[in-house]
Amino acid sequence: MSLLCIKVRKARIRCPGPENMKCYVVLKLQNVSSATGIVKGPDPEWEEDFTFETSRLDQEVYIELWSKGIIWDKSLGSVWLPLADIRRSNEDSTGDWFDVIREEDKPLMNGNHDSLYRLLIDARFELPSDLSNIEAKELERKLQSLYSVFKDEMKYLHNQSKRPSIQPDGKSDDNGNSNGQSPSRPSSDHYPDDSSLGPDNGQHDSVDDSITSKDPVSSDIETSRKESLGTSENENKIINEGTELHPPVTNGVSTPPEIEIVTDENQKIRSESRSKILAEKWRMAADKVKRSRHSNPANNGPRNSEFSWQSVLADATKVIPDNRDMFIKDVNIALPLINRSHRTAGTVPHQPSINNSDLKLRVYKKTLQALLYPISNSSPHAFEKWSASGPTYCCECTGLLWGIRKQGMKCKACGVKCHEKCMNLLNDDCLQRAAIKSNKRGSRDRSQQVRQDMAKRMDDQESSNIELFQLVRDVFNIENRLHVGYLKHVRQSILDGTSKWSAKIKTKIVCAQGLIAKDRTGLSDPYVTVQVGKTKKRTETVQQNLNPEWNEEFVFDCNNASDRIKVRVWDEDDDFKSRIKSTFSREADDFLGQAIIDVRTLNGQMDVWYNLEKRTEKSLVSGSIRLVISIDKANDNEESVAPYHQQYTCLHENLFYYLCEKNDGKVPIPTVSSTEDSWKVYFPKEGQEILREFAMSFGIEEIYQAMTHFSCLTTRLTSPGVPAVMSSLLANINAYYAHTTDSHNASDRFAAANFGKDKFVKILDQLHNVLRIDMCSYRTSFPSSSPEKLADLKATVDLLTSITFFRMKVLNITSPPRASQVVTECVKACLKSTYQYILQNCTDLYDNATNDSEEPDSNNVSNNSVNAVNGNHVKHFEFWRKLISVIVSILEEDKNCYTSVLSQFPSELNVGHLSAELSWTYLAQDMKEFLAEHAQGAVIENNNEFIKLQFKVKWLYDNYFKDIPAFKSVIPEYPSWFEPYVMQWLHENEEASREFMYGAFNRDENNEENAEFQPISDRSQFSSSVVDIFCSLTQSYEIIKKLECPDPVLLGKYMERFCRTISSVLLGYAACISRDFKKYCSTEKTACTLMNNIHQATVQLEKLFLAMGGESLGQEPKKILTELQNRLKETITQISSIFADSHEPTVHQALLKLSAILSTVKGAGSVPGNAATIGRQSQDDSYHVMGPLLEFLDSHLNSYHQICDKNILKRILKELWRLVLSKMERVVVLPPLSDVKEITREGSKNLSPKQCFILEIGLKNILKYFHAGGTGLKKNYLEKSVELQSLRYALSLYTQTTDTLIKTFVESQTTQDRYGLDDCVGELNLQVELFTHPGTGEHKVTVKVVEATGLLWQSANMFRPFIEINVIGPHLHDRKRRQSTRSKSNNWDPKFNEIFYFILSNEDDPYSFELHICARDYCFTRQNQLVGMCVIQLREIADVGSRSCWWPLSRAVYMDETGRTILRILSQRMHDEVAREFVSLKSECRPGNNIARN
C-alpha cells in the first residue's frame, strides 16, 4: 500500500472577470473524494495537503477545478495525473503547473491552444521514514524501474487476456516444487515452471534460464525487466537480510493471492493463474537482488528498520482489486490487502515480526526463558521481624527503619530488609537473590545449593508444562533437535545470570505528562529520582508545570540481574514544614507517582512511556513518564535486537496466526471463567499462559497486550465471534484511557502509550473504513441464514460505537462520525446496491427462489435465456411482478432478521423501516419513469395489465410501506402514476357499459316470449334490463373501490369520471325509454313497466350513491349524481305526463258527455250554505252528471294500482288529476274562446248557480276517487292543487258581484299595455295627480291631457282626434266615470292642455282603480273610431302622489285567462250598465288589425 501526498498550491485564472470568481479544487482517487476550501480572486492560493492510500498504480488521480455559484457550481475543467508518473520522495517540492482541460477544449487537445486555467500541484509518493537520503534515492530509482516493468506486464496480460485460454491450477509443496503441469496457451508460450519459483533455500538458479519464451513481445518485456533489475552497490542498503522475498505463506505453501479481472459490468473472469505467473516473475526478480546482496556481504550491515518487498509484490499481483473491500495495512500491524470475498481465515498477511527470522529466534529463546523460570512461580521471601543494630534503610522505599527493636522485616534466605508495609511490594525472586548474594560473598557451597534448587525448579516447570514448550516450538517452527539444544542454552543462561551478570544502564528522563497538582496554584514543581540498587540520582526541578521536560541522562553500574530501576516523581516543596520534615525523613516532598522497571526486562535501547503508579493505597497519582533506557551487558555475545515490547508483539502475532491456522483459519475464542476479566484473556489456556509469563518476565503492561491483540484481530474480521471480542477489547481500552480523574487527561495518557498513538489511530481509522465497507454489504457479509454472522453484525455495530467513543473521549475529537449515522449510511448504501442488483438480476433471482428443486434442461437453455432477457426487460409486465416479489423477500428479511440485530439505536435506526422507505423510493423512481413513458401515447395498449400492476403495487404498499413512520401521515403518490391508465379504463368502461345497456334494453324489448318488458317477478313491477344495467355499474364500482385510492383528490377524479359514466348510461337508458314510450302507451302494462324501470333506476342510483360514500362524496360527483337523479325524475314526470296525455281523448269525450248532461240541469234556485242542507236530489244529480268521468276513473285507477309502483302510481294520479281538472275547467266551466269578440256573442256558454253547485259536489266525488282512502294522493295535496283552486275559482266567478269582478280584474291584470311596448301607434303626454281627502277618505284624481304625438292613423275623411278618459273600479255606478277632450282637426300631433277631475269611492284603496284612456277619431255621422289606448294603474300613482310622463298607445288591451274569464262572465250581465261599459272598453280594439292572442 502506497501513501500518496498531494498538495494543491494555487491556480491561475485568465478568463473575463476573474476578480469575483470563487474557486475550489476537488481530488478524486478511486472511490475517495476530497475538496479544498473556497478562495476568491484571479490567483487563488490554497496550500492544502491531501493524503490517499492506494495499491492501484495503474489508475489516475482526477483533479477538477470548480467555480462556486449561488445555486449551481460550474466545472471549469479537469486534470488527469497517472499514478505511475508521480515521483517518490519524502520532501515537498515547488510543484508543477498543469493545464486544466475544459469540455470545449477536448476536440483541440491534439492541437496548440492556450488554457484559461492552470493548477500548481505537488504530488509525491511517501517513502519509508527510516531510510537515509541515499537509500531513499536508490529506492526511488528501483521503484521507478519496477513500476515500468509492472506496466509492461499489465499491458502484456491485457493483450493475452483477449485470447481464449484454459489454464489449469498448479499446486506447490512446501519446497516450492510443482505437482502439476505449467500453464500453457494456444500460442505455445511457456511460463516458468513452479519448481523454479519456490522460496529461497540457499540454491539459486539463473534468472535467464528460468524463462523460455517464443513470443517476441514476451522476450522484449523480459529483457527490459532484466535490465531494470540489475544489481547495484546500494541495493543491499535497501533490502535487509531478514526480509522474505516470496509471497505470503499459507500453511507452509507459497501461494499468490487470487484476483479478479472485471471485464464488463455483468461478467467476471477469474485469472488466478495469470496473477500467479506474474507474482512468480516478480519473486524471481527479487531473488536476483537478494543473490546480489549475498555476493556483497560487506554491505549487509544491521539496520534499525527493514524495507519489505512484499508490499511491492502485493501491488504487482493485485491486478484489479475491489477497492470497496480493501483494508490498508500498517508496517507493524498486519491487515490483509485482499478482497472481502476472497479473505480466508488461514491466510497469514505479511508481518515484519513473522518474516524476521532473527527476531523470531530471539523471541523464541526469551519465551523459553520466561517459561523455564516464570515470575509468577517465583520463590517467596521468608520474612521475620528483625532488630537492626545500626541505621538501616528499607530496600523498597529507601526509608529509615525506625524503632527501638524489631524495626523491620528480614528474609531468612536472601537477607532483604524492608518495612512491614513494604514487604508486599517486593517482587524479587528470593532464590535468585540468595544465589546472587552467595556469589558476591564467596559462599560457594551456598551458591551451589541455590543453583541446584533453581535447576530443580526449572526441571519441574519443564516436566509439568510440556504442552507449553511444545506449543512454543510449533509456533516458531523449531525442530525438536534444535529445541532441546535451545532449552539447555536458556537453562544455562538463567543459572549463569545469577553469578556472571553485570551491565551498564543508561537512563534518560525525557518528560512526563498529566501529573497531579499538589500546590495551591493548581500546579506542581516536579522532579525525578532514579535509583538502581543503592545508587540514587535526581533531576532538576521544573517549576509550576504538570507536563515537564527534563531530558537528563544518568548512568548506573548494575551487577545484580534482580535489581530494579525505581523512578519516582516528586513535587518539591520549599516551605518551613518541608524543611522540618526533611530533617527526619528522606521523603519530605509530595509523592507524584513511580515506575518500577526490572533490570532483567531491559534489552538494547528502549524508548518507553510508563504509567505512574501508586506506592500505597492512599497515594493520589496520575500521568505517565517517558524514559529512554539502554543497557550494555557484559559478556553478552547476543546481537542487539528489538526491545521487549517489539518482542512481545512478535510472540503475540506468531502465536495468534499459528492458533488460527490450527483452527481452520478461524480465531480461537477462549472460554473465560467468572473470576477472570474476559478482555484480558486472548487465547486458550496454553497460549494465554505463555503470553502471561512473557509479559510478567519482561514488563509488558496489560494495555499494550490488549492493543496488540486488537491489532491482530483486525486481520481476521471475517472469523466468527471476532467483532464481539474486538468490541469488548476496544471498550476496555477506552475505559483505560478515558476513565481518569481528569477527563481532559485522556488524550495525554493515550499519547504516552508504548504501542504508539499514530499507529493505533491508523489501525482504528482503517478498521473503521473496513467495517463501513462490510456494513455497506451487510446482506452478503452477514447473511441472515447464519446466526453466527448475525451476532457478528451486532458486534460490528458495537465496535463502531466503541471507535466513535474512543475518538470522542480519548482523542478529544469534537464531533466524530456518530456510529448511528455511520450505520444508517451503510445500511442505505447496502439497500441501494441491493436494489440495483435485484433490478438487474430480477428474473434469475425469482426463478432461483421458485424453482430451486428443478434441474434445468440443457435442451431448453437457449429458450430460457431468451425468456430471461425478455423477463428482465423493464417494459415487461411480468418483470415488475417478479421484482415486487423479490423486494418483498428483501423487506421480510430486513424486518424479521436485521431489525432485531441492528437495534442499538432504536430512536435513530430501524432497519425494517429504512429498508421499506428506500426500497419504495427506488422502486417508485423506476416505476414512475416506466409508467410515464407508456402514458405518453394517445391510446394505451394493454391497459388491463397496467391496472393489474396497480393492484400489485397497492398490495405491496399497504402491507409493507403504509405503516412506517416516513409514510404514515403522507398521502402516497403511486395512484397518480396510474392515473392515465385508470382514466382510460374508466373511458373504456363507459363505452362498454353503454353497449351493455343497449344490449340489455334490446334483450328486454325482444325477449323469447315476445312479451315486451315483462316484470322479473310478481312482486317486482320492473323488468330485467334495469337490473342488468346496475349489476354492470356495481361491478365497475367494485373495481374502483378495490383500488382504495388514498389520494382524495385523485379519488375525486375517479369518482367524477365514474359518475359521468353512470350519468351517461342511465340517461341513455332513459332516452331509449322516452324515445319509444308513446308507442307503448296503448299497452298500459308495458308503459307502466317502463315507468317503473326508470323509477327503479332512481332507487338503485340512490343506493349506489350511498355505497360510493354518500354525503362524503366530492362536490362535483354529488352534483353530477344529483343532476342525474333530477333528470331521471324529470323523465318520469315527462313520460307519466305522456302516459296521462294518452288518455286525453277519452277524458275529453267523457267531459263532453258530462257537459251535455250538465246543460240539462235547469233551475236557478239558491245554493245551500253547507253540506248538511244538500238534498238527496242534488247528490243524485251530481252522480248523474259526473257519471261518464267517474266511469273512466273507476276502470283505470284500479288497474294502475296493480301494475304500477307506488311512486309511479302517484305520479300517474297527479297527471290524471291535472288532466281531468284542467280539461273540466276548459271544457265544462270555461270553454276557450278564439277571440275576445266572442265574449259578447249571444248564446255563449254560461253556468247557472245550480249547475255550479252540482259541479262542486261532483268535484268532491272525484277527489275521493283520487284519494282512494289514503292509498292514492294525499287529500292535502288535492285540496291545495293549483288545478282544483283554479277550477273552484272559475266556478266562484259566476256568483261574484260586478264590482268584485272589476276589482279582481284591475288587481290581476297589471300588464294591459304589453302590446304597446312592441307595436306602438302613438304616444300620449299626461299628468296624473291623486289626492285623498283626510276627512271623508274619498280619492280625487286630477288628469291633465297635455298632448299626443305620432298618431298612426289613415282616413279618407277629416281626421279629428280627441282623448277619452275612463275610470274603472268598484263602486262607481253613481259617479262620473268618463270624460273627453275637444277634438282637433287634421292634426296627428294635437295639443290639448285640458284638465279633468274624478272622485273615487272611499270604500276601496287606489290599488283597485285604473284609468283607461282612449285616443279616438271623431265622426259626426258614424261611430267614433279607436286610434289607440293605454291603461294607467293608480297603484303606480298612489306611492308617489303624482306622475307626468309619456304613455304609449296600443292597438288593444292584453289580458290573461283570468281577465278573459271575468270579461266573459260580465258580458252575460247585459242589464248592468257598469258591466256593459267595462266589457265594451276592454273588448274594443283598433279596427282592421288582427290582435295576437296570448
Salt bridges, closest charged atoms under 4 A:
ASP43 OD1 - ARG14 NH1 3.37
GLU47 OE1 - ARG9 NH1 3.10
ASP49 OD1 - LYS7 NZ 3.69
GLU53 OE2 - LYS762 NZ 3.53
ASP58 OD1 - ARG56 NE 3.03
GLU64 OE1 - LYS28 NZ 3.56
ASP73 OD2 - LYS68 NZ 3.73
ASP85 OD1 - LYS151 NZ 3.99
ASP92 OD2 - LYS7 NZ 3.78
ASP92 OD1 - ARG124 NE 2.96
ASP99 OD1 - ARG118 NE 2.96
GLU103 OE2 - LYS106 NZ 3.29
GLU104 OE2 - ARG102 NH1 3.27
ASP105 OD2 - ARG102 NE 2.96
ASP122 OD2 - ARG9 NH2 3.77
ASP122 OD1 - ARG87 NH2 3.06
GLU126 OE1 - ARG124 NH1 2.69
GLU138 OE2 - ARG141 NH2 2.57
GLU153 OE2 - ARG225 NH1 3.63
ASP189 OD2 - ARG185 NH2 3.02
ASP200 OD1 - HIS204 NE2 3.01
ASP200 OD2 - LYS290 NZ 2.63
ASP208 OD1 - LYS226 NZ 2.94
GLU222 OE2 - ARG225 NH2 1.59
GLU235 OE2 - LYS142 NZ 3.79
GLU244 OE1 - HIS246 NE2 2.76
GLU258 OE1 - ARG270 NH1 3.14
GLU258 OE1 - HIS342 ND1 3.67
GLU260 OE1 - LYS268 NZ 3.74
GLU260 OE2 - ARG270 NH2 3.52
GLU260 OE2 - HIS342 NE2 2.98
GLU280 OE1 - ARG283 NH2 2.09
ASP322 OD2 - ARG324 NH2 3.46
ASP330 OD1 - LYS762 NZ 3.73
GLU384 OE1 - LYS412 NZ 3.94
GLU396 OE1 - ARG564 NH2 2.50
ASP428 OD2 - ARG433 NH1 3.32
ASP428 OD1 - ARG564 NE 3.92
ASP429 OD1 - ARG457 NH1 3.54
ASP459 OD1 - ARG491 NH1 2.42
ASP460 OD2 - LYS456 NZ 3.31
GLU462 OE1 - ARG491 NH2 2.79
ASP474 OD1 - ARG473 NH2 3.45
GLU479 OE1 - ARG481 NH2 3.55
ASP496 OD1 - ARG451 NH2 3.82
GLU572 OE2 - ARG538 NH2 3.72
ASP574 OD1 - ARG579 NH2 3.43
GLU587 OE2 - ARG615 NH1 2.81
ASP598 OD2 - ARG600 NH2 3.41
ASP607 OD2 - ARG626 NH2 2.64
GLU638 OE1 - ARG362 NH1 1.33
ASP677 OD2 - LYS680 NZ 3.46
GLU689 OE2 - ARG692 NH2 2.68
GLU693 OE2 - ARG692 NH2 3.36
GLU701 OE1 - HIS645 NE2 3.15
GLU702 OE1 - LYS680 NZ 2.98
ASP765 OD1 - ARG807 NH2 2.93
ASP774 OD2 - ARG340 NH2 1.99
ASP847 OD1 - LYS882 NZ 3.75
GLU878 OE1 - ARG881 NH1 3.45
GLU893 OE1 - ARG779 NH1 2.87
ASP894 OD1 - ARG779 NH1 3.00
GLU908 OE2 - ARG818 NH2 2.67
GLU933 OE2 - LYS875 NZ 3.35
GLU945 OE1 - ARG881 NH2 2.70
ASP958 OD2 - LYS954 NZ 3.07
GLU979 OE2 - LYS1053 NZ 3.42
GLU990 OE1 - ARG1057 NH2 2.55
GLU991 OE2 - HIS987 NE2 2.95
GLU1005 OE2 - LYS1079 NZ 3.91
GLU1044 OE1 - LYS954 NZ 3.09
GLU1056 OE2 - ARG1060 NH2 3.01
ASP1076 OD1 - ARG1075 NE 3.37
GLU1084 OE2 - HIS1143 NE2 3.36
GLU1084 OE2 - HIS1196 NE2 3.48
GLU1111 OE1 - LYS1118 NZ 3.07
GLU1116 OE2 - ARG1060 NH2 3.77
ASP1141 OD1 - ARG1218 NH2 3.45
GLU1144 OE2 - LYS1223 NZ 3.28
ASP1180 OD1 - ARG1176 NE 3.86
ASP1205 OD2 - HIS1095 NE2 3.12
GLU1215 OE1 - ARG1218 NH2 2.82
ASP1235 OD1 - ARG1493 NH2 3.14
GLU1238 OE2 - ARG1241 NH2 3.65
GLU1279 OE1 - ARG1288 NH1 3.22
ASP1299 OD2 - HIS1371 ND1 3.56
ASP1319 OD2 - ARG1451 NE 2.43
GLU1338 OE2 - ARG1375 NH2 3.47
GLU1347 OE1 - LYS1391 NZ 3.02
GLU1364 OE2 - ARG1378 NE 3.82
GLU1364 OE2 - ARG1416 NH2 3.33
GLU1394 OE2 - ARG1382 NH2 3.76
GLU1403 OE1 - HIS1371 NE2 2.93
ASP1404 OD1 - LYS1303 NZ 3.07
ASP1404 OD2 - HIS1371 NE2 3.25
GLU1410 OE2 - LYS1482 NZ 2.63
GLU1436 OE1 - ARG1443 NH1 2.94
GLU1457 OE1 - ARG1460 NH2 3.10
GLU1473 OE2 - ARG1377 NH2 3.82
GLU1477 OE1 - ARG1377 NE 3.18
GLU1484 OE2 - ARG1416 NH1 2.77
